[in-house]
Amino acid sequence: MKNLFRLIPSIHDILHSDEMQKLKQEQGLPETFLKRRVNQVVDDIREELLKNELSFESKNEALIVIQNRVVHNIKKYLSDRIEPVINGTGTILHTNLGRARLSEKAIHQVVQVAKHYSTLEFDRDSGERGSRHDLVEELIKELTGAEAAIVVNNNAASVYMVLTAFAKNHEVIVSRGELVEIGGSFRVSSIMEESGALLKEVGTTNKTHLFDYEKAINDQTSLMMKVHTSNFHMVGFTDQVTREDLVELGKDHHVMTYEDLGSGMVYDLTRHGIGKEPLVMDVLKSGIDLVSFSGDKLFGGPQVGIIAGKKQYIKQLKKHQLARVLRVDKMTYAALESTLKQWLQQDLNIPTIRDLLITREELQKRVKLFIRRYYECHHKGLTLKEIPLKSMVGGGTLPEIELDSYGVSITSRHLSATKLKSKLRNLKPRIIARVEQEQVLLDFRTITPEEEVIILKKLVEID
Ligand SMILES: *Cc1c(COP(=O)(O)O)cnc(C)c1O
């Protein structure tokens, strides 16, 4: 083994080999960067030699092995870390896969605004300085019926801002049944602590009554907050106070009311027989002072938090220092404006909504055709079968809803389902599938017809 160690060329010799110098030139790599990679590869190789996992015959062979590894290592290092994937999981608002995709119109406006100077803070009429906070406010007002609105970085930021601006060092009354954790990292109680607001929990996990809120009101109370229990669905002996009753109570005691709605639904899905997610406009109609929701959940737009409601409060938020801290970028405004207009003009060509509304029958047709095409390619390495599936909405929305879906199950004669799944994940573009009962499943709900063509090509190449 010692002999093998002696076959490893010096770092200096590796660095100054023709191959490495060529790589450095071609990729425009700083010397220090290349050296770090070479060191890392040599360390790895030493370790493998110690473990008898590697061996070579000559100094030249060692050099070639090292060079190849460095090239591979750097290629991987420089490859895109955030890259498009094909979501075959059927989960529409997949938080790990970027939640909502943007519509074509939104993408177009983002590209235009990213490429050129824009009217981000420029008044179109006067040519004077404008405010980004006014860019889309009229659209949000029209769509939701709110008196005013402000846009911040995400909905967690909305909650933080509302609590900081209106409840710092004061008490906020929240029902114990609504103190939920969403997506593993969003907890109302933690955000509240961070904002300096004091949480006053009322009721029990399964039941909270209006008198629980009423008893908790004192001269330290600044806010009564409702939280939509997004990813959490309670059944059985449960009771929560309606927002109408809470608003009434707030008015009687001059206490502000706020609802964190999570998913901002602006389109009635019940007419398609899907769920009963509260609509932003209905929440506002109840007379609530403020409501906030995410832009990239059921709204189907970019990551933002939208706070809408009474003008006097929004005015205060716009003047708050946090408005600057939590403000969003021009590309985000571009995507948001487009998406808002699509909702306003009833243009449902929004990927999230398309995925949500597509029927099992339509999906089944596509799946059948897909399988037929695969077999027409005369490749027999994989076995493809059609399979009825249930898809989830995801993103902590509509937890009780399972959408009837359709997909393909894939099995291989040579590979286990887990191996095949990881093989698909390592393709370019990566295809993200799930495994159930030793089959790889691709749910067609979250796959576009264009992506189907890509998947077909990749599957044919696999066997
Ligand atoms: C998703 C969600 C949030 C967090 O929103 P982000 O846009 O992810 O920051 C907050 N509250 C509720 C009720 C949610 O469902």
PDBQT file of the ligand as one rigid body, heavy atoms in Angstrom, charges set to zero:
ROOT
HETATM    1  C1  LIG A 501     -48.183  28.327   4.400  1.00  0.00    +0.000 C 
HETATM    2  C2  LIG A 501     -48.651  29.098   5.551  1.00  0.00    +0.000 A 
HETATM    3  C3  LIG A 501     -47.855  30.102   6.113  1.00  0.00    +0.000 A 
HETATM    4  C4  LIG A 501     -46.482  30.416   5.594  1.00  0.00    +0.000 C 
HETATM    5  O1  LIG A 501     -46.565  31.019   4.356  1.00  0.00    +0.000 OA
HETATM    6  P1  LIG A 501     -45.256  31.175   3.447  1.00  0.00    +0.000 P 
HETATM    7  O2  LIG A 501     -45.746  31.901   2.235  1.00  0.00    +0.000 OA
HETATM    8  O3  LIG A 501     -44.775  29.812   3.181  1.00  0.00    +0.000 OA
HETATM    9  O4  LIG A 501     -44.282  31.984   4.221  1.00  0.00    +0.000 OA
HETATM   10  C5  LIG A 501     -48.357  30.811   7.174  1.00  0.00    +0.000 A 
HETATM   11  N1  LIG A 501     -49.559  30.532   7.686  1.00  0.00    +0.000 NA
HETATM   12  C6  LIG A 501     -50.358  29.572   7.180  1.00  0.00    +0.000 A 
HETATM   13  C7  LIG A 501     -51.688  29.330   7.797  1.00  0.00    +0.000 C 
HETATM   14  C8  LIG A 501     -49.934  28.824   6.086  1.00  0.00    +0.000 A 
HETATM   15  O5  LIG A 501     -50.699  27.876   5.566  1.00  0.00    +0.000 OA
ENDROOT
TORSDOF 0
